[in-house]
Amino acid sequence: MKRVKHWQDPANALLGAWLIVSPWILGFHGVIVAAVSTAALGALLIASSIEAMQVSQAWEEWLDVALGVVLMLLPVVLGFDGNPAALQNALLTGSTVIALALWVLATDDEFASGWDRQAG
């Protein structure tokens, strides 16, 4: 079995699974646009994280950053920001996904050295 390079990738996969079940746990499953969009972002996050666990590349972490940003913007863009549970879930989970992905980008020697080459 292949060893996972970054513990943050399985953590983000778990956050993706959380996004899929959270509408029912937090009680906003009746707000269809919130439930469906949250679950869809969760599925994308799981897929991205599984790929990152198989072949770790910087673009996969940047994809997770983008998914986190989209997740945080969804409540306002799709109009379910009036639902506190859905809003807080999107903001907290999205910011955690972003933080974990940026952590990998900043601490992985291969990825961080790419930043140094681009700056110089």
C-alpha positions in Angstrom: 0.0 0.0 0.0 1.3 3.4 -0.9 2.1 5.8 1.9 0.2 9.1 1.8 2.6 12.0 1.5 0.5 14.7 3.3 -1.9 14.0 6.1 -3.9 17.1 5.0 -5.2 15.3 1.9 -7.1 12.5 3.9 -8.3 15.3 6.2 -9.7 17.2 3.3 -11.3 14.0 2.0 -13.0 13.6 5.4 -14.1 17.2 5.2 -15.6 16.4 1.8 -17.5 13.5 3.4 -18.7 15.8 6.1 -20.0 18.2 3.4 -22.0 15.4 1.9 -23.8 14.4 5.1 -23.8 17.8 6.9 -27.1 19.0 5.4 -28.9 16.2 7.3 -26.8 16.4 10.5 -27.2 20.2 10.7 -30.8 20.2 9.5 -30.6 22.3 6.3 -31.5 19.3 4.0 -34.8 21.0 3.3 -33.0 23.9 1.6 -32.4 22.1 -1.6 -30.0 24.5 -3.2 -27.9 24.5 0.0 -28.0 20.7 0.4 -27.2 19.9 -3.2 -24.4 22.4 -3.7 -22.8 21.5 -0.4 -22.9 17.8 -1.2 -21.6 18.4 -4.7 -18.6 20.4 -3.4 -18.0 17.6 -0.9 -17.9 15.1 -3.7 -15.5 17.2 -5.7 -13.3 17.7 -2.6 -13.2 13.9 -2.0 -12.2 13.3 -5.7 -9.5 16.0 -5.5 -8.2 14.6 -2.2 -8.1 11.1 -3.5 -6.1 12.2 -6.5 -3.7 14.2 -4.3 -3.2 11.1 -2.2 -2.3 9.0 -5.3 0.0 11.5 -7.1 0.8 14.6 -5.1 1.1 17.7 -7.2 0.8 21.4 -6.4 -2.1 22.0 -8.8 -4.3 19.6 -6.7 -3.7 21.7 -3.6 -4.5 24.8 -5.6 -7.7 23.1 -6.7 -8.6 22.5 -3.0 -8.0 26.2 -2.3 -10.3 27.0 -5.2 -13.0 24.6 -3.9 -12.7 26.1 -0.4 -13.2 29.6 -1.8 -16.2 28.5 -3.9 -17.6 26.8 -0.8 -17.4 30.0 1.2 -19.0 32.0 -1.6 -21.8 29.6 -2.3 -24.2 30.8 0.4 -24.2 34.4 -0.9 -24.1 33.5 -4.6 -26.9 30.9 -4.4 -28.9 32.8 -1.8 -28.9 30.5 1.2 -26.9 32.9 3.4 -30.1 33.4 5.5 -29.7 29.9 6.8 -27.2 30.1 9.7 -26.4 26.4 9.8 -25.6 26.2 6.0 -23.7 29.5 6.1 -21.5 28.6 9.1 -20.9 25.2 7.7 -19.7 26.6 4.4 -17.5 29.3 6.0 -15.9 27.0 8.6 -15.4 24.0 6.3 -14.2 26.2 3.4 -11.7 28.0 5.5 -10.4 24.8 6.9 -10.0 23.3 3.5 -8.1 26.4 2.3 -5.9 26.3 5.4 -5.0 22.7 5.0 -4.2 23.0 1.2 -2.1 26.2 1.8 -0.3 24.4 4.6 0.8 21.6 2.2 1.8 24.2 -0.4 3.9 26.1 2.1 5.6 23.1 3.8 6.2 20.6 1.0 9.8 21.1 -0.1 9.0 20.4 -3.8 6.0 22.8 -3.9 7.7 25.6 -1.9 10.8 25.4 -4.0 8.6 26.1 -7.1 7.6 29.4 -5.4 11.2 30.3 -4.9 12.1 29.6 -8.6 9.1 31.7 -9.8 10.0 34.6 -7.5 13.6 34.8 -8.7 
